[in-house]
Amino acid sequence: MPFHSEPKLPAPAEALPGRRERMPVAARHFVLDAPLDAPIQGTEVAVFGMGCFWGAERKFWSLPGVLSTAAGYAGGITPNPTYRETCTGHTGHTEVVRVVFDPLRIRYQDLLKLFWESHDPTQGMRQGNDVGTVYRSAIYTAGEVQMLEAGATRDAYQGRLAASGYGAITTEIATAREFYFAEDDHQQYLAKNPDGYCGLGGTGVACPIGLVSAT
């Protein structure tokens, strides 16, 4: 359902304290039957925030070459936050999806294309009817190549968006820090609850992946 939280990020002294214990989650992905919280050999990891993580996670687990996904929180301060804590806006985190993919079957650029086209990255601290810092658009990168490709596709997509009357992209692009799992109820939520809420909506503007270079 639509949710409103704090419109600005907290200072470190204002953030909730969190906890040392990791959030317990199921061992296996509800849809893909892959490990949820264990390494998978030969894979890479990407982290995206694009509004409510329920709908975002479903987008990514549907892609061939994606082996596992998980809903969680990243980009903030509070360690191991709960859903309720994050929704207050006092953890600094945004809702994200961690995507584990086989780079021999799907490129990071293909994940970026889905990311850019599946939400509106020009909305600042919101996504549709979901308002607050927890719904901000974000890409948290693993390594220099991901950082370069994220920036290159952003710049290319900005041109297409501007030509269609949209404003500046507000997506946060930063080196990945700690990813914190959301509660097990939120993992693969829309597979467990097919009629559940999904507030994702793209701009209808295609991202020109394949026509851009990170070099």
GISULGI-V144414 format. One record per residue. RES is the residue in one letter. SS is DSSP state (H for helix, E for strand, - for the rest). D_FIRST is the distance of its C-alpha to the first C-alpha in Angstrom with 2 decimals. Layout:
# GISULGI-V144414
res,ss,d_first
RES,SS,D_FIRST
RES,SS,D_FIRST
This chain:
# GISULGI-V144414
res,ss,d_first
M,-,0.00
P,-,3.84
F,-,6.33
H,E,10.05
S,-,12.90
E,-,16.59
P,-,17.83
K,-,20.86
L,-,21.98
P,-,23.82
A,-,27.53
P,H,28.72
A,H,30.04
E,H,26.69
A,-,24.72
L,-,23.88
P,-,26.62
G,E,24.76
R,-,27.05
R,-,29.59
E,-,28.31
R,-,26.32
M,-,23.15
P,-,24.39
V,-,23.01
A,-,24.42
A,-,27.58
R,E,26.67
H,-,23.93
F,-,22.31
V,-,22.84
L,-,25.77
D,-,27.67
A,-,28.61
P,E,28.84
L,-,25.58
D,-,27.31
A,-,30.84
P,-,32.73
I,-,33.45
Q,-,36.84
G,-,37.21
T,-,33.62
E,E,32.02
V,E,28.68
A,E,26.27
V,E,23.19
F,E,20.55
G,E,17.54
M,E,15.62
G,-,12.04
C,-,9.46
F,H,12.17
W,H,10.93
G,H,11.82
A,H,14.57
E,H,16.29
R,H,16.59
K,H,18.22
F,H,20.81
W,H,21.71
S,-,22.64
L,-,25.37
P,-,28.96
G,-,30.35
V,E,27.20
L,E,28.17
S,E,25.32
T,E,21.93
A,E,19.99
A,E,16.75
G,E,17.66
Y,E,18.30
A,E,21.16
G,-,22.89
G,-,22.93
I,-,25.17
T,-,24.02
P,E,25.37
N,-,23.36
P,-,20.32
T,-,17.71
Y,H,13.95
R,H,13.97
E,H,16.86
T,H,15.49
C,H,12.35
T,-,15.00
G,-,16.58
H,-,19.85
T,-,20.46
G,-,20.82
H,-,19.06
T,E,16.61
E,E,14.52
V,E,17.06
V,E,18.41
R,E,22.04
V,E,23.90
V,E,27.27
F,E,29.37
D,-,32.95
P,-,34.51
L,-,37.17
R,-,34.67
I,-,32.10
R,-,32.54
Y,H,30.42
Q,H,30.62
D,H,28.93
L,H,25.95
L,H,25.99
K,H,26.11
L,H,22.93
F,H,21.29
W,H,22.51
E,H,21.84
S,-,18.27
H,-,16.69
D,-,18.08
P,-,20.10
T,-,21.30
Q,-,18.35
G,-,19.32
M,-,16.89
R,E,13.73
Q,E,12.34
G,-,11.29
N,-,8.71
D,E,8.14
V,E,11.27
G,-,13.70
T,H,16.24
V,H,14.08
Y,H,12.87
R,-,16.46
S,E,18.33
A,E,21.00
I,E,23.74
Y,E,25.57
T,E,28.90
A,-,31.44
G,-,34.84
E,H,36.55
V,H,36.07
Q,H,32.28
M,H,32.44
L,H,34.84
E,H,32.96
A,H,29.64
G,H,31.57
A,H,33.52
T,H,30.61
R,H,28.80
D,H,31.99
A,H,32.48
Y,H,28.97
Q,H,29.32
G,H,32.29
R,H,30.53
L,H,27.57
A,H,30.06
A,H,31.99
S,-,28.95
G,-,28.33
Y,-,25.69
G,-,26.27
A,-,26.89
I,-,24.91
T,-,23.37
T,-,22.75
E,E,24.14
I,E,26.78
A,E,28.37
T,E,30.22
A,-,28.08
R,-,28.25
E,-,26.94
F,-,23.97
Y,E,22.26
F,E,20.62
A,-,17.21
E,-,17.42
D,H,18.48
D,H,15.39
H,H,13.59
Q,-,16.64
Q,-,16.48
Y,H,13.19
L,H,12.97
A,H,16.64
K,H,16.22
N,-,13.23
P,-,14.06
D,-,11.62
G,-,8.56
Y,-,5.70
C,-,7.80
G,-,7.86
L,-,11.53
G,-,14.27
G,-,17.88
T,-,20.60
G,-,22.83
V,-,25.55
A,-,27.35
C,-,28.18
P,-,31.94
I,-,32.07
G,-,35.62
L,-,37.08
V,-,36.50
S,-,38.27
A,-,37.53
T,-,41.27
